[in-house]
Amino acid sequence: MIRYLKIILVVFVGLQGLSYFIANTINFDYALLAVGEVLSQRDSPAYQNPILPPVTNPALIKLALVIIMSGELLVGVLSFIGAFAMLGAAGKPAAAFEASKKFAILGCGMALIVWFGGFTVIGAALFQMWQGQVGVSSFEGAHMYLVPSGIILLFVAMKDE
């Protein structure tokens, strides 16, 4: 039963990553504006002396969005590969099931890289996205995504016997 619960939770991490990739693809222009708003630091009234200089170059803003979206896609793909591998090993001995977790762990880890590393560290700490209206929603949303992904990562990584 625990093995199947782990598989289902990894599928949800994959759905989360794929859903945000698709949403950003469908709403690419808006996503580009949101990333541009954060990187430009136009809406950062509290700290007048930013850590990093504002980024306003359209090519760099587009590159940042493509990196974010690539990370989201990787969350989905790695998690789905991992869930499929785990499903194939669900009825096998513990060693086989442990070995099947590699991509699931990578998928959950990629979720932490995207939503903790990208949004919390780079976006919030370095670009002060928490100060602006567009940025604060993305920052708060990132926490809603990274916390469950981290908990699921720990749960899936637990040894099965």
C-alpha positions in Angstrom: 0.0 0.0 0.0 2.8 2.5 0.9 4.5 1.8 -2.5 1.3 2.7 -4.4 0.9 5.8 -2.2 4.4 6.9 -3.2 3.7 6.3 -6.8 0.5 8.4 -6.7 2.2 11.3 -5.0 5.0 11.3 -7.6 2.4 11.4 -10.3 0.9 14.5 -8.6 4.4 16.1 -8.6 4.6 15.4 -12.3 1.2 16.8 -13.0 2.1 19.9 -11.1 5.2 20.5 -13.2 3.5 19.6 -16.4 0.5 21.8 -15.6 2.6 24.9 -15.0 4.6 24.2 -18.1 1.4 24.0 -20.1 -0.1 27.1 -18.4 3.0 29.1 -19.1 3.0 27.9 -22.7 -0.6 28.8 -23.3 -0.1 32.2 -21.5 3.5 32.8 -22.8 3.0 36.6 -23.3 1.7 37.1 -19.8 4.4 34.8 -18.3 7.0 36.9 -20.1 5.5 40.1 -18.7 5.5 38.6 -15.2 9.1 37.4 -15.4 10.1 40.8 -16.9 8.4 42.6 -14.1 10.3 40.7 -11.4 13.6 40.9 -13.2 13.3 44.6 -13.9 12.7 45.3 -10.1 10.4 48.2 -11.1 8.0 47.3 -8.2 10.5 46.9 -5.4 9.9 50.0 -3.3 11.2 48.8 0.1 14.8 48.2 -1.0 16.1 51.0 -3.1 19.6 49.4 -3.5 19.1 46.0 -5.1 21.6 43.1 -4.8 21.6 42.5 -8.5 21.1 45.1 -11.2 17.7 45.1 -12.9 17.4 43.0 -16.0 15.4 44.7 -18.8 16.9 43.1 -21.9 14.0 41.3 -23.7 16.3 38.4 -24.8 17.5 37.8 -21.2 13.9 37.9 -19.9 12.8 35.4 -22.5 15.8 33.2 -21.6 14.8 33.3 -17.9 11.3 32.2 -18.8 12.5 29.4 -21.0 14.7 28.2 -18.2 11.8 28.3 -15.8 9.5 26.4 -18.2 12.2 23.9 -19.0 12.5 23.2 -15.3 8.8 22.8 -15.0 8.8 20.4 -18.0 11.6 18.4 -16.4 9.7 18.1 -13.1 6.8 16.6 -15.1 8.9 14.3 -17.3 11.2 13.0 -14.6 8.4 12.4 -12.2 6.3 10.5 -14.7 9.2 8.4 -15.8 9.9 7.7 -12.1 6.3 6.9 -11.3 6.1 4.5 -14.3 9.4 2.8 -13.2 8.1 2.5 -9.6 4.8 1.1 -10.8 6.7 -1.6 -12.7 8.6 -2.5 -9.6 5.8 -2.2 -7.1 5.4 -6.0 -6.7 9.1 -6.8 -6.8 11.5 -7.2 -3.9 12.6 -4.1 -1.9 15.9 -3.7 -3.7 14.2 -3.5 -7.1 11.7 -1.0 -5.9 14.5 1.1 -4.3 16.3 1.1 -7.6 13.2 2.2 -9.4 12.9 5.4 -7.4 15.8 7.2 -9.1 13.8 9.3 -11.6 11.0 10.0 -9.1 13.6 11.4 -6.7 15.1 13.5 -9.6 11.6 14.8 -10.5 10.9 15.9 -6.9 14.4 17.3 -6.6 13.9 19.2 -9.8 10.7 20.7 -8.3 12.8 22.0 -5.4 15.3 23.4 -7.8 12.6 25.3 -9.8 10.4 26.5 -7.0 12.9 26.9 -4.2 16.1 27.7 -6.1 14.5 29.6 -8.9 11.7 31.5 -7.2 12.7 31.7 -3.5 16.5 32.1 -3.8 16.9 33.8 -7.2 13.6 35.5 -7.5 12.8 36.5 -3.9 16.2 36.9 -2.4 18.2 38.3 -5.3 15.5 40.1 -7.3 13.3 41.0 -4.3 10.2 39.7 -6.0 8.4 39.6 -2.7 8.0 43.4 -2.8 5.9 43.7 -6.0 2.3 42.6 -6.5 3.1 40.3 -9.5 6.2 38.9 -7.7 4.6 38.2 -4.4 2.0 36.0 -5.9 4.6 34.0 -7.7 6.7 33.8 -4.6 3.8 32.6 -2.4 2.8 30.2 -5.1 6.3 28.7 -5.3 6.0 27.9 -1.6 2.8 26.1 -2.2 4.6 23.9 -4.8 7.9 23.4 -3.1 6.7 22.3 0.3 4.7 19.3 -0.8 7.4 18.4 -3.4 10.0 18.4 -0.6 7.8 16.3 1.7 7.1 13.8 -1.1 10.8 13.7 -2.0 11.5 12.7 1.6 8.7 10.1 1.7 9.7 8.5 -1.6 13.3 8.4 -0.6 12.5 6.5 2.6 13.6 2.9 2.4 11.0 0.3 1.5 11.2 -3.2 3.0 
